[in-house]
């Protein structure tokens, strides 16, 4: 079973070919599909204002393997809504959210746990990660030129320097992390102590774990 691109199908049904063509432009119709808050949706159907660097759709990650078939960001609709609000706030300040990871099927979580069985960095698949629940994102910020802000470490750096409590950085790094955290917290996300890039939507913490792969077509 696959998650479908429900928004695209909906637009085609309601508005015919003109709206379908408009999906390929930089302007998206601002009509949200009539689905529940917990339905999995594709972020790009709701906004084209995000920058994508989906690490697990490449082999440039700690698994050293491409474990996603395509670089899509699926999340529950409520997570998308909160993320859109956060990105709007960042854009007013001249930044955008760059995404490293979104929903993650449980089978991928199991592969990660085999390599890094340390709950400070990888959630135990027996419990499941908030990524498996469609409520977590791994992100950073980029400036108007697309350059990443300096957060002190790379994404998926498994060491104490990646933690929010590690303060032995320049003022600039500390301010960049603080900016990311402040707005994400305001928009309903909890930070995660040992990873500056990871944010959990507070209302998604108890949602069920999923293992469905998305449709890349
Ligand atoms: Zn994460």
py3Dmol code that shows the C-alpha trace and the ligand (Angstrom):
import py3Dmol

protein = """\
ATOM      1  CA  UNK A   1       0.000   0.000   0.000  1.00  0.00           C
ATOM      2  CA  UNK A   2       1.185   3.506  -0.820  1.00  0.00           C
ATOM      3  CA  UNK A   3       0.317   7.040   0.241  1.00  0.00           C
ATOM      4  CA  UNK A   4      -1.227   8.729  -2.774  1.00  0.00           C
ATOM      5  CA  UNK A   5      -0.907  12.313  -3.880  1.00  0.00           C
ATOM      6  CA  UNK A   6      -4.408  13.125  -2.730  1.00  0.00           C
ATOM      7  CA  UNK A   7      -4.198  16.858  -3.304  1.00  0.00           C
ATOM      8  CA  UNK A   8      -3.258  16.434  -6.961  1.00  0.00           C
ATOM      9  CA  UNK A   9      -6.079  14.002  -7.552  1.00  0.00           C
ATOM     10  CA  UNK A  10      -8.540  16.301  -5.838  1.00  0.00           C
ATOM     11  CA  UNK A  11      -7.551  19.307  -7.917  1.00  0.00           C
ATOM     12  CA  UNK A  12      -7.817  17.327 -11.131  1.00  0.00           C
ATOM     13  CA  UNK A  13     -11.297  16.206 -10.170  1.00  0.00           C
ATOM     14  CA  UNK A  14     -12.532  19.650  -9.250  1.00  0.00           C
ATOM     15  CA  UNK A  15     -10.747  21.984 -11.596  1.00  0.00           C
ATOM     16  CA  UNK A  16      -9.706  19.922 -14.595  1.00  0.00           C
ATOM     17  CA  UNK A  17      -6.478  20.174 -16.542  1.00  0.00           C
ATOM     18  CA  UNK A  18      -5.774  23.876 -15.929  1.00  0.00           C
ATOM     19  CA  UNK A  19      -5.267  23.345 -12.199  1.00  0.00           C
ATOM     20  CA  UNK A  20      -3.271  20.194 -12.801  1.00  0.00           C
ATOM     21  CA  UNK A  21      -0.868  22.164 -14.985  1.00  0.00           C
ATOM     22  CA  UNK A  22      -0.593  24.847 -12.346  1.00  0.00           C
ATOM     23  CA  UNK A  23       1.027  22.349  -9.986  1.00  0.00           C
ATOM     24  CA  UNK A  24       4.145  22.474 -12.087  1.00  0.00           C
ATOM     25  CA  UNK A  25       4.453  26.257 -11.709  1.00  0.00           C
ATOM     26  CA  UNK A  26       5.692  28.127  -8.672  1.00  0.00           C
ATOM     27  CA  UNK A  27       2.126  29.023  -7.667  1.00  0.00           C
ATOM     28  CA  UNK A  28       0.020  26.536  -5.815  1.00  0.00           C
ATOM     29  CA  UNK A  29      -3.735  26.884  -5.410  1.00  0.00           C
ATOM     30  CA  UNK A  30      -4.346  27.641  -1.739  1.00  0.00           C
ATOM     31  CA  UNK A  31      -7.260  25.251  -1.353  1.00  0.00           C
ATOM     32  CA  UNK A  32      -6.449  22.560   1.161  1.00  0.00           C
ATOM     33  CA  UNK A  33      -7.835  19.080   0.573  1.00  0.00           C
ATOM     34  CA  UNK A  34     -10.676  17.889   2.730  1.00  0.00           C
ATOM     35  CA  UNK A  35      -8.756  15.299   4.709  1.00  0.00           C
ATOM     36  CA  UNK A  36      -8.426  14.802   8.439  1.00  0.00           C
ATOM     37  CA  UNK A  37      -5.627  16.338  10.478  1.00  0.00           C
ATOM     38  CA  UNK A  38      -3.939  12.974  10.862  1.00  0.00           C
ATOM     39  CA  UNK A  39      -3.941  12.003   7.172  1.00  0.00           C
ATOM     40  CA  UNK A  40      -0.507  11.644   5.588  1.00  0.00           C
ATOM     41  CA  UNK A  41       0.031  14.260   2.867  1.00  0.00           C
ATOM     42  CA  UNK A  42       2.907  15.428   0.704  1.00  0.00           C
ATOM     43  CA  UNK A  43       4.356  18.736   1.887  1.00  0.00           C
ATOM     44  CA  UNK A  44       5.036  19.959  -1.644  1.00  0.00           C
ATOM     45  CA  UNK A  45       1.294  19.903  -2.366  1.00  0.00           C
ATOM     46  CA  UNK A  46       0.869  22.604   0.254  1.00  0.00           C
ATOM     47  CA  UNK A  47       3.897  24.816  -0.287  1.00  0.00           C
ATOM     48  CA  UNK A  48       6.821  25.304  -2.640  1.00  0.00           C
ATOM     49  CA  UNK A  49       8.629  27.503  -0.130  1.00  0.00           C
ATOM     50  CA  UNK A  50      10.746  24.752   1.427  1.00  0.00           C
ATOM     51  CA  UNK A  51      14.225  23.644   0.431  1.00  0.00           C
ATOM     52  CA  UNK A  52      14.782  19.884   0.167  1.00  0.00           C
ATOM     53  CA  UNK A  53      17.892  17.886   0.968  1.00  0.00           C
ATOM     54  CA  UNK A  54      16.360  14.528   1.821  1.00  0.00           C
ATOM     55  CA  UNK A  55      19.431  12.688   3.027  1.00  0.00           C
ATOM     56  CA  UNK A  56      17.956   9.181   3.057  1.00  0.00           C
ATOM     57  CA  UNK A  57      16.956   9.458  -0.605  1.00  0.00           C
ATOM     58  CA  UNK A  58      20.720   9.559  -1.294  1.00  0.00           C
ATOM     59  CA  UNK A  59      23.605   7.489   0.048  1.00  0.00           C
ATOM     60  CA  UNK A  60      25.056  10.546   1.833  1.00  0.00           C
ATOM     61  CA  UNK A  61      23.836   9.482   5.273  1.00  0.00           C
ATOM     62  CA  UNK A  62      25.080   7.355   8.150  1.00  0.00           C
ATOM     63  CA  UNK A  63      23.465   4.258   6.669  1.00  0.00           C
ATOM     64  CA  UNK A  64      25.641   4.823   3.574  1.00  0.00           C
ATOM     65  CA  UNK A  65      22.645   3.672   1.579  1.00  0.00           C
ATOM     66  CA  UNK A  66      19.755   5.199  -0.352  1.00  0.00           C
ATOM     67  CA  UNK A  67      16.822   3.887   1.663  1.00  0.00           C
ATOM     68  CA  UNK A  68      14.018   6.092   0.268  1.00  0.00           C
ATOM     69  CA  UNK A  69      12.869   5.618  -3.299  1.00  0.00           C
ATOM     70  CA  UNK A  70      12.374   9.353  -3.829  1.00  0.00           C
ATOM     71  CA  UNK A  71      12.971  12.665  -2.072  1.00  0.00           C
ATOM     72  CA  UNK A  72       9.458  13.419  -0.856  1.00  0.00           C
ATOM     73  CA  UNK A  73       8.396  14.852   2.495  1.00  0.00           C
ATOM     74  CA  UNK A  74       5.283  13.084   3.757  1.00  0.00           C
ATOM     75  CA  UNK A  75       3.816  14.121   7.106  1.00  0.00           C
ATOM     76  CA  UNK A  76       0.451  14.156   8.819  1.00  0.00           C
ATOM     77  CA  UNK A  77      -1.588  17.168   7.730  1.00  0.00           C
ATOM     78  CA  UNK A  78      -1.407  18.757  11.193  1.00  0.00           C
ATOM     79  CA  UNK A  79       2.406  18.572  11.048  1.00  0.00           C
ATOM     80  CA  UNK A  80       2.381  20.191   7.608  1.00  0.00           C
ATOM     81  CA  UNK A  81       0.159  23.012   8.865  1.00  0.00           C
ATOM     82  CA  UNK A  82       2.439  23.744  11.807  1.00  0.00           C
ATOM     83  CA  UNK A  83       5.510  23.589   9.573  1.00  0.00           C
ATOM     84  CA  UNK A  84       3.953  26.030   7.089  1.00  0.00           C
ATOM     85  CA  UNK A  85       3.351  28.507   9.889  1.00  0.00           C
ATOM     86  CA  UNK A  86       6.923  28.147  11.113  1.00  0.00           C
ATOM     87  CA  UNK A  87       8.327  28.612   7.615  1.00  0.00           C
ATOM     88  CA  UNK A  88       6.262  31.779   7.132  1.00  0.00           C
ATOM     89  CA  UNK A  89       7.799  33.186  10.297  1.00  0.00           C
ATOM     90  CA  UNK A  90      11.313  32.301   9.137  1.00  0.00           C
ATOM     91  CA  UNK A  91      10.665  33.787   5.690  1.00  0.00           C
ATOM     92  CA  UNK A  92       9.706  37.106   7.261  1.00  0.00           C
ATOM     93  CA  UNK A  93      13.211  37.109   8.724  1.00  0.00           C
ATOM     94  CA  UNK A  94      14.847  36.208   5.384  1.00  0.00           C
ATOM     95  CA  UNK A  95      15.281  32.461   5.989  1.00  0.00           C
ATOM     96  CA  UNK A  96      13.630  29.224   4.898  1.00  0.00           C
ATOM     97  CA  UNK A  97      13.389  25.733   6.310  1.00  0.00           C
ATOM     98  CA  UNK A  98      15.581  23.116   4.638  1.00  0.00           C
ATOM     99  CA  UNK A  99      14.370  19.562   5.185  1.00  0.00           C
ATOM    100  CA  UNK A 100      16.599  16.558   5.812  1.00  0.00           C
ATOM    101  CA  UNK A 101      13.938  14.029   6.849  1.00  0.00           C
ATOM    102  CA  UNK A 102      10.190  13.833   7.490  1.00  0.00           C
ATOM    103  CA  UNK A 103       7.979  10.733   7.855  1.00  0.00           C
ATOM    104  CA  UNK A 104      10.084   7.599   8.013  1.00  0.00           C
ATOM    105  CA  UNK A 105       8.626   4.082   7.586  1.00  0.00           C
ATOM    106  CA  UNK A 106       9.194   1.785  10.597  1.00  0.00           C
ATOM    107  CA  UNK A 107      11.287  -0.647   8.529  1.00  0.00           C
ATOM    108  CA  UNK A 108      13.848   2.134   7.922  1.00  0.00           C
ATOM    109  CA  UNK A 109      13.875   2.845  11.660  1.00  0.00           C
ATOM    110  CA  UNK A 110      14.830  -0.788  12.257  1.00  0.00           C
ATOM    111  CA  UNK A 111      17.787  -0.468   9.851  1.00  0.00           C
ATOM    112  CA  UNK A 112      18.965   2.684  11.647  1.00  0.00           C
ATOM    113  CA  UNK A 113      18.696   1.034  15.059  1.00  0.00           C
ATOM    114  CA  UNK A 114      20.880  -1.873  13.950  1.00  0.00           C
ATOM    115  CA  UNK A 115      23.634   0.618  13.039  1.00  0.00           C
ATOM    116  CA  UNK A 116      23.173   3.058  15.936  1.00  0.00           C
ATOM    117  CA  UNK A 117      21.420   1.350  18.894  1.00  0.00           C
ATOM    118  CA  UNK A 118      21.632   4.489  21.011  1.00  0.00           C
ATOM    119  CA  UNK A 119      18.344   6.225  21.929  1.00  0.00           C
ATOM    120  CA  UNK A 120      20.131   9.574  22.182  1.00  0.00           C
ATOM    121  CA  UNK A 121      20.422   9.520  18.400  1.00  0.00           C
ATOM    122  CA  UNK A 122      18.067   6.878  17.019  1.00  0.00           C
ATOM    123  CA  UNK A 123      14.703   5.923  18.514  1.00  0.00           C
ATOM    124  CA  UNK A 124      14.244   2.262  19.392  1.00  0.00           C
ATOM    125  CA  UNK A 125      11.883   0.793  16.767  1.00  0.00           C
ATOM    126  CA  UNK A 126      10.203  -1.233  19.521  1.00  0.00           C
ATOM    127  CA  UNK A 127       8.703   2.078  20.672  1.00  0.00           C
ATOM    128  CA  UNK A 128       8.895   3.882  17.347  1.00  0.00           C
ATOM    129  CA  UNK A 129      10.165   7.347  16.512  1.00  0.00           C
ATOM    130  CA  UNK A 130       7.936  10.384  16.053  1.00  0.00           C
ATOM    131  CA  UNK A 131       9.284  10.248  12.476  1.00  0.00           C
ATOM    132  CA  UNK A 132       7.441   6.924  12.158  1.00  0.00           C
ATOM    133  CA  UNK A 133       4.303   8.738  13.354  1.00  0.00           C
ATOM    134  CA  UNK A 134       4.493  11.493  10.745  1.00  0.00           C
ATOM    135  CA  UNK A 135       5.064  14.138  13.395  1.00  0.00           C
ATOM    136  CA  UNK A 136       8.824  14.793  13.312  1.00  0.00           C
ATOM    137  CA  UNK A 137      11.095  16.720  10.989  1.00  0.00           C
ATOM    138  CA  UNK A 138      14.863  17.067  10.716  1.00  0.00           C
ATOM    139  CA  UNK A 139      15.579  20.577   9.512  1.00  0.00           C
ATOM    140  CA  UNK A 140      17.927  23.518   9.332  1.00  0.00           C
ATOM    141  CA  UNK A 141      17.638  27.082   8.012  1.00  0.00           C
ATOM    142  CA  UNK A 142      19.011  28.583   4.811  1.00  0.00           C
ATOM    143  CA  UNK A 143      19.456  32.257   3.970  1.00  0.00           C
ATOM    144  CA  UNK A 144      18.164  34.085   0.881  1.00  0.00           C
ATOM    145  CA  UNK A 145      21.014  32.662  -1.225  1.00  0.00           C
ATOM    146  CA  UNK A 146      20.225  29.094  -0.131  1.00  0.00           C
ATOM    147  CA  UNK A 147      23.275  28.843   2.126  1.00  0.00           C
ATOM    148  CA  UNK A 148      22.794  26.871   5.336  1.00  0.00           C
ATOM    149  CA  UNK A 149      23.137  28.786   8.577  1.00  0.00           C
ATOM    150  CA  UNK A 150      26.020  27.550  10.716  1.00  0.00           C
ATOM    151  CA  UNK A 151      24.534  25.247  13.363  1.00  0.00           C
ATOM    152  CA  UNK A 152      27.890  24.077  14.690  1.00  0.00           C
ATOM    153  CA  UNK A 153      27.714  20.493  13.401  1.00  0.00           C
ATOM    154  CA  UNK A 154      26.407  18.717  10.343  1.00  0.00           C
ATOM    155  CA  UNK A 155      23.070  16.898  10.321  1.00  0.00           C
ATOM    156  CA  UNK A 156      23.293  13.424  11.921  1.00  0.00           C
ATOM    157  CA  UNK A 157      26.466  14.272  13.791  1.00  0.00           C
ATOM    158  CA  UNK A 158      26.331  11.740  16.613  1.00  0.00           C
ATOM    159  CA  UNK A 159      28.267  13.527  19.308  1.00  0.00           C
ATOM    160  CA  UNK A 160      27.717  15.873  22.238  1.00  0.00           C
ATOM    161  CA  UNK A 161      28.351  18.928  20.048  1.00  0.00           C
ATOM    162  CA  UNK A 162      25.001  18.283  18.307  1.00  0.00           C
ATOM    163  CA  UNK A 163      23.122  18.764  21.582  1.00  0.00           C
ATOM    164  CA  UNK A 164      21.268  21.889  22.641  1.00  0.00           C
ATOM    165  CA  UNK A 165      23.123  21.898  25.931  1.00  0.00           C
ATOM    166  CA  UNK A 166      26.548  22.073  24.306  1.00  0.00           C
ATOM    167  CA  UNK A 167      27.409  25.778  24.400  1.00  0.00           C
ATOM    168  CA  UNK A 168      31.062  25.873  23.377  1.00  0.00           C
ATOM    169  CA  UNK A 169      30.273  27.537  20.042  1.00  0.00           C
ATOM    170  CA  UNK A 170      30.463  31.040  18.613  1.00  0.00           C
ATOM    171  CA  UNK A 171      27.669  33.475  19.402  1.00  0.00           C
ATOM    172  CA  UNK A 172      26.522  33.134  15.790  1.00  0.00           C
ATOM    173  CA  UNK A 173      26.013  29.357  16.061  1.00  0.00           C
ATOM    174  CA  UNK A 174      24.187  29.706  19.373  1.00  0.00           C
ATOM    175  CA  UNK A 175      21.927  32.401  17.926  1.00  0.00           C
ATOM    176  CA  UNK A 176      21.174  30.312  14.824  1.00  0.00           C
ATOM    177  CA  UNK A 177      20.160  27.334  16.936  1.00  0.00           C
ATOM    178  CA  UNK A 178      18.144  29.582  19.235  1.00  0.00           C
ATOM    179  CA  UNK A 179      16.268  31.122  16.300  1.00  0.00           C
ATOM    180  CA  UNK A 180      15.338  27.693  14.937  1.00  0.00           C
ATOM    181  CA  UNK A 181      14.242  26.473  18.347  1.00  0.00           C
ATOM    182  CA  UNK A 182      12.279  29.580  19.325  1.00  0.00           C
ATOM    183  CA  UNK A 183      10.015  29.616  16.279  1.00  0.00           C
ATOM    184  CA  UNK A 184       9.580  25.849  16.097  1.00  0.00           C
ATOM    185  CA  UNK A 185       8.601  25.808  19.796  1.00  0.00           C
ATOM    186  CA  UNK A 186       6.111  28.615  19.176  1.00  0.00           C
ATOM    187  CA  UNK A 187       4.511  26.705  16.328  1.00  0.00           C
ATOM    188  CA  UNK A 188       3.891  23.542  18.338  1.00  0.00           C
ATOM    189  CA  UNK A 189       7.115  21.573  18.095  1.00  0.00           C
ATOM    190  CA  UNK A 190       9.338  20.223  20.877  1.00  0.00           C
ATOM    191  CA  UNK A 191      13.071  20.224  20.417  1.00  0.00           C
ATOM    192  CA  UNK A 192      15.148  17.118  21.150  1.00  0.00           C
ATOM    193  CA  UNK A 193      18.066  17.613  23.537  1.00  0.00           C
ATOM    194  CA  UNK A 194      20.733  15.636  21.677  1.00  0.00           C
ATOM    195  CA  UNK A 195      19.964  16.760  18.096  1.00  0.00           C
ATOM    196  CA  UNK A 196      19.651  20.442  17.133  1.00  0.00           C
ATOM    197  CA  UNK A 197      17.929  19.477  13.840  1.00  0.00           C
ATOM    198  CA  UNK A 198      15.117  17.300  15.228  1.00  0.00           C
ATOM    199  CA  UNK A 199      11.633  18.643  16.066  1.00  0.00           C
ATOM    200  CA  UNK A 200       8.536  16.722  17.234  1.00  0.00           C
ATOM    201  CA  UNK A 201       5.025  18.054  16.825  1.00  0.00           C
ATOM    202  CA  UNK A 202       3.607  17.993  20.360  1.00  0.00           C
ATOM    203  CA  UNK A 203       0.172  16.738  19.289  1.00  0.00           C
ATOM    204  CA  UNK A 204       1.673  13.840  17.316  1.00  0.00           C
ATOM    205  CA  UNK A 205       3.574  12.126  20.117  1.00  0.00           C
ATOM    206  CA  UNK A 206       0.934   9.429  20.615  1.00  0.00           C
ATOM    207  CA  UNK A 207      -0.181   8.960  17.021  1.00  0.00           C
ATOM    208  CA  UNK A 208       0.219   5.427  15.681  1.00  0.00           C
ATOM    209  CA  UNK A 209       3.450   4.317  14.064  1.00  0.00           C
ATOM    210  CA  UNK A 210       3.241   3.696  10.296  1.00  0.00           C
ATOM    211  CA  UNK A 211       5.248   1.592   7.898  1.00  0.00           C
ATOM    212  CA  UNK A 212       3.641   2.603   4.623  1.00  0.00           C
ATOM    213  CA  UNK A 213       5.902   3.673   1.775  1.00  0.00           C
ATOM    214  CA  UNK A 214       4.916   6.621  -0.378  1.00  0.00           C
ATOM    215  CA  UNK A 215       4.084   6.623  -4.033  1.00  0.00           C
ATOM    216  CA  UNK A 216       6.962   8.137  -5.988  1.00  0.00           C
ATOM    217  CA  UNK A 217       4.971   8.524  -9.212  1.00  0.00           C
TER     218      UNK A 217
END
"""
ligand_1 = """\
1
ZN
Zn 14.912 13.322 13.523
"""
view = py3Dmol.view(width=600, height=400)
view.addModel(protein, "pdb")
view.setStyle({"model": 0}, {"cartoon": {"style": "trace"}})
view.addModel(ligand_1, "xyz")
view.setStyle({"model": 1}, {"stick": {}})
view.zoomTo()
view.show()
